[in-house]
Amino acid sequence: MSKSKNDTAWEQLFEKHAILEKISSLGRVCISSADINVFREARLMTKFDHRSQLPVLFARNNLSILPTSRGTYEISTFETFSKFNDDDIDITPIDFPRTLESIDYRDITSEATAINCAYVARILQDFSGEEHLLPTVSGRMSSLSFDFNINTLVGPLAVNVGNAQIEIDGGYEGAGSLILIEAKNYISDDFLVRQLYYPYRLWAGKIRKRVRPVFLTYSNGIFHLREYEFTRLEHYNSIRLVRHRRYSVQQGAIGRGDIRDILQNTGIADEPRLPFPQADSFERVINLCELLNRRAFISKDEITQNYDFDQRQTDYYSNAGKYLGLIENCRENEMSGCRLTPKGRDLFSKPIVERQLEFVKSIVSYQVFNETLRYTLDRNVLPTRTEVVGIMKRSGLYNVGSEETFRRRASTVLSWTKWITGLLPQTA
């Protein structure tokens, strides 16, 4: 596994400043952006929105990093990340204002556009219970000064912050509260609590109204909102999920008849001579295609470093897209990477409901998925893993031999089938 530029630069920094030795004796290390810039730009070296992005030395030693001013950082065994809940939440359909021409909910390519769509479609108002929200704060600003405690491997540590730079993706004020939004247009397993905590501490110290941190994720037509609170103002790890909902702005709906028609009319393709998918989240397969749709080319290293994929997941999910004929390997400026195939690009020219059905067609064009979905629709229950393995064994899969491999890949078959049935109304 090749080292990233961040990995190499941090190795040099750790050696020059004896970082591990100082943490062992003092519990923490303070390092300046000037020190970091000697090896690589600090802005690139300290941006870790997800645990998977941490450099090898950080991950291996349970370390994380926090900014404490505009030019200083502290490194310790800080617990800086929190896992997203993965509860299965029903999707609330919502109308989009038909009179608007300057914003298109079918073509959301940035966090800013996602927030704007959520605002004009009154998703933010419905979620927050604030009828009259107005946009008030956003962009980069100073954190001002505050102190807090944070959990580490050796117990809580006190951290002093003085005028660190923070960024708020969107701030909306209503009669009773200020909603502070952190937004991402890709799916992840966890998030950096600091992105909610620092803005929360700033504004909780400036206004009398309740400050409500909200994390908004947009992907594949779904707005997923989670509101958090900090049960103890001065404790970074006192974060608690308050509410979460999912919304979809789309024209039309998918019915059981639509899925039956696809099963009836889609021919079975030969299994490609490619790795059988090992990518349990089909939402993340779609999300990777969305990322590629926004860019003509993304290197594999860039996918790994900028989104919540580790190197293995980058391979697993790009291979899943290749299996479906949506992604292909390519090279640009001597870098290996991925791009969408013409079939993949065509998908994103379609309305969201049509696009979902095209994804379904791509999946069920292979026998193992076709049979598994038929079984599920006929019996209103997913088959067991053992039953799926039986289907796999008679489907002529490429290069899948051992029983253990069959059972691991069966989880992908089951999860993709569950994604398809999840498109149907709950009463279907």
Salt bridges, closest charged atoms under 4 A:
GLU11 OE1 - LYS3 NZ 3.07
GLU41 OE2 - ARG43 NE 3.01
ASP49 OD2 - LYS47 NZ 2.64
ASP49 OD2 - LYS184 NZ 3.12
GLU74 OE1 - ARG28 NH1 2.85
ASP87 OD2 - HIS244 NE2 3.85
ASP88 OD1 - ARG246 NH2 3.98
ASP104 OD1 - ARG106 NE 3.01
ASP126 OD2 - ARG245 NH1 2.81
GLU131 OE2 - ARG122 NH2 2.92
GLU167 OE1 - ARG140 NE 3.59
GLU173 OE2 - LYS209 NZ 2.77
GLU182 OE2 - LYS184 NZ 3.25
ASP189 OD2 - ARG284 NH1 3.40
ASP190 OD1 - HIS50 ND1 3.46
GLU227 OE2 - ARG210 NH1 3.81
GLU227 OE2 - ARG212 NE 2.92
GLU227 OE1 - ARG243 NH1 2.38
GLU229 OE2 - ARG240 NH2 2.67
GLU302 OE2 - ARG295 NH2 2.77
ASP315 OD1 - LYS300 NZ 3.69
GLU328 OE2 - ARG339 NE 2.76
ASP346 OD2 - LYS350 NZ 3.60
GLU358 OE2 - LYS361 NZ 3.14
GLU371 OE1 - ARG394 NH2 2.97
ASP378 OD1 - ARG260 NH2 2.90
GLU403 OE1 - LYS393 NZ 2.71
GLU404 OE2 - ARG408 NH1 3.01
